[in-house]
Amino acid sequence: DKRTLLVSHLSKSVTHEDLEGAFSEVGAVRHCVVVTEKGSQEPRGFGFVSFSLPEDAELALKELQGSSIKGREIRLCYANRRERKFRSSEDENQEAKKPRIKAYRVKQSDLPKASRQTTPVVVVEHTTADAV
C-alpha cells in the first residue's frame, strides 16, 4: 500500500496530534497513530501515517524526510503490510471477503456402513455466488 508511511525516530513526547499536524501540511491524512507499549502506553518512538492518496504519501516522503518534529529528525519509508498495527475499515472489509474454511470432526460410527472406508471427507460451503 503506497499510501501509508512508517515514521521512525520520533521523540517520546510526540503525540498523535503532532504527527497529524506535521503531515497534514503535505496532503489529506486518512489516519495516523503513534505506536505505544501495550501495558504502559508509553510511546515506542515510531508511528504510521496513512494518506487518502498515494501521491500525497510520495510527496510527504520526499518533502518531510529528515525534517524535525519536536526537535528530533524523523525518518520515513513506505510501511510494509506486516508492520502495520492499526486496521482501517477498508482492511476489515477485505478480511470479511476472504473465504472461511472450517474443519469438522466425523466419527466412523456417524457414517453409513457403505462409506466406512478411510477416505477423507471435505465439505465446502459457499456463502455467495461470486465465491465459487
Secondary structure as UniProt FT lines:
FT   TURN            2..3
FT   STRAND          4..8
FT   TURN            12..13
FT   HELIX           16..24
FT   TURN            25..26
FT   STRAND          29..36
FT   TURN            38..40
FT   STRAND          43..51
FT   HELIX           54..64
FT   TURN            65..66
FT   STRAND          68..69
FT   TURN            70..71
FT   STRAND          72..73
FT   STRAND          75..78
FT   HELIX           81..83
FT   HELIX           89..97
FT   HELIX           108..110
FT   HELIX           113..115
FT   HELIX           129..131
//
